[in-house]
Amino acid sequence: MIKRLFLTVALALAAFAGLRAQPPGGMSSAQLAGFSFRMPDVRCSEKFLDVDYAGDGQVYHKLDIYLPSERRASYPVVVHIYGSAWFSNNSKNMANLDNICQALLDAGYAIVTPNHRSSGDAAFPAQINDIKAVVRFIRAKAEEYHFDTSFIGISGFSSGGHLASLAGATSNVKTARIGRHTVDLEGSVGPYTSFSSAVDVVCDWSGPIDLLNMECEWERPWGGTPEEALLGVAYNGDDDLFRTIDPIQYLDPTDPPTIVFHGTKDNVVPHCQGMELYEALDKNGIKSDLNLVEGAGHGINLFVEPWLSKMVEFVNAARSDKFLASIEPKLENAVSPVTNISATGFPKILPDNSVVFKVRAPQANRVQVDLGGRNDGIKDATGTWTIVTKPLMPGYHYYSLIVDGVSVADPASTSYYGSSRMSSAIDIPEPGMDLFETQDVPHGQVRELVYWSKYTETWRPVFVYTPPGYEKGKKKYPVMYIHHGGGEDHRGWIQQGRTATILDNLIARGEAVPMIVVSVNSNVPRKAGMPAGQGTYSWEGMQPYREELLGSIIPFIESTFRVKADPKHRAMCGLSMGGGQSFFIGLREPGFFANVGVFSTGVFGGINGASNFDLEANIPGMLTAPDAFNKNFDCFFISCGEQDPRIEYTRAIVSKMRDAGVDVKFQSFPGDHEWQPWRKSVAAFARMIFK
């Protein structure tokens, strides 16, 4: 009976689990008892083989890592343990790689297949000590191997299923006492003992669970059994000793969800073992699922659909449940941004400025938010995806939803024209910046008008802000012509930039002169025969818009509104592309403008290699006749975000100007190439002009 049992174990595991056995004495890497096995190909983007997780160079302390085909910044992890009746110390590279592991890889999980000490190398609990060391290694090496250690699952077949179940049942147990036996379950293998060995989900495939009752309803025939080899002793009636290897002995309600698969025709580990585990899990209130596969044997007809999909669904659900449980308490203090369509809905901003999105997409396979990098969502049982970003800097951020690779606007947020398309956006408030928020002060008006362009021979749009009281009087006002960046238009400064709100608040505080603000669309084409120049980097490239501004926009404004029509009462400013337009046109047209603001321009460098900028060639007289230049301008202002790639080039050019005697004002603000520094820039510029 014993001889037959061992032969059944060996042959079944070898033929159907892809076993690579190496009992004491050694066998070739793909042989067992004279049988050879094909090494399966694994679909993956990257693999790391024979990684030493304990630092001792032993073969039984090596593991392999496989990363999914679709590259991501990081991956949740599942450890899968081979089966061998605990007899093999080197079967990691044949651990169900072409079925269980491949299904999880295809679902986006990194796979770790470890070796562990065999029963011939060391007695229990050495084997579970090794597996826990693997989990600690994963947490310690997360950055190096792109692991997302917020979720670590564990799976195993046969004796590997036993170790996986035991790892789950002892996730938060270091030592335990069964009868008179104290068991060191955690161990001290490897250098990463300060890390947790807890796991978040368990997949048990045909694992032996109650090792005192392997035959279930029949009496166990002892003598030379794998369980005795595992403990290193022959059975002598000490039931408590054999219970120390039984996962059920360690279960408690805090243990991770567990899914069990077992064939009803398993003649190596009877399916009553899976049933007994499921009943114990249910008794402890642990989320669990039992799948008895009719007619399947020990690995025969088991690692196929629909069971592989059920495994993936269960693992995904466990990940979703853990993720949502970690988010829910934080939502109590979350706020909805002003950019939301629904004031009570998602997205929501958490106290650390990370953002939670919820997207209903039951049929989607993958949902992400592209917001300064792509953030993956996790789907719950209802088909709702939850995505949480990293903490964001205060300010305005464009974003898109990516649904199965297609970029779309978020229907839960207001869309704005930016990046050459309508984009969703979220606005993260900055403490102390009530200047950007609507206050109980007199408010001006914003009008959307059209004017006839002599240059394009078309009607073109323009936004005009008039200060509080404009409609009631006859007073004339100075005018600031403000320019958007590339991929935006006349809507940018009014909608994203909150310029009207900023001016209302500045005027109410007495910090800015009441003024008219004209937000233009400076995207105009070149006419046939006009020099192309270098776009925003050359005077020649400015000619189409120069003709539009001086020939159509300014005349329209000055004939429509009560304005002070002279250079001292005109200002030109803009961001990025608009900053380049303001630099060239504003500084080379002193007959039109005595106030020029340049925000975050790439003219000086930091974009497209424009780093060798010749100031004198582009603005004649600036460096050679600075006194004359200074007399032409009441205010020449430059600004840039402190995390903007343009900042160092901007600082260098400002130093060069000042060294030559140019009267230029400069400020930098926290932030990258985005709206928060630009809002602060227009506020700073408005405080300086027309005084």
Secondary structure, DSSP 4 states (H G I P E B T S, - for coil): -HHHHHHHHHHHHHHHH------TT---TTEETTEE-PPPP---SEEEEEEESSSS--GGGEEEEEE-SS--S-EEEEEEE--STT--S--GGGSSIIIIIHHHHHTT-EEEEE----TTT--TTHHHHHHHHHHHHHHHTHHHHTEEEEEEEEEEETHHHHHHHHHHHTTT-SEEEETTEEEE-S---SS-TTS----SEEEEES----TT-TTTTS----SS-HHHHHHTS---S-HHHHHTT-GGGG--TTSPPEEEEEETT-SSS-THHHHHHHHHHHHTT--EEEEEETT--SSTTTSSTTHHHHHHHHHHHHHHHHHHHHHHHHHTT-B--TTBSSTTSSSEE-TTS-EEEEEE-TT-S-EEEESSSEEE-EE-TTSEEEEEPPP--SEEEEEEEEETTEEE--TTB-EEEETTEEEEEEEE--TT-GGGS--SS---EEEEEEEEETTTTEEEEEEEEE-TTGGG----B-EEEEE--TT--THHHHHTS-HHHHHHHHHHHTSS---EEEE-----PPPTTS--TTGGGSTGGGHHHHHHIIIIIHHHHHHHS-B--SGGGEEEEEETHHHHHIIIIIHH-TTT-SEEEEES-STTSSSTT-----HHHHSTTTTTSHHHHHHT-SEEEEEEETTSTTHHHHHHHHHHHHHTT---EEEEESSSSSHHHHHHHHHHHHHHTT-
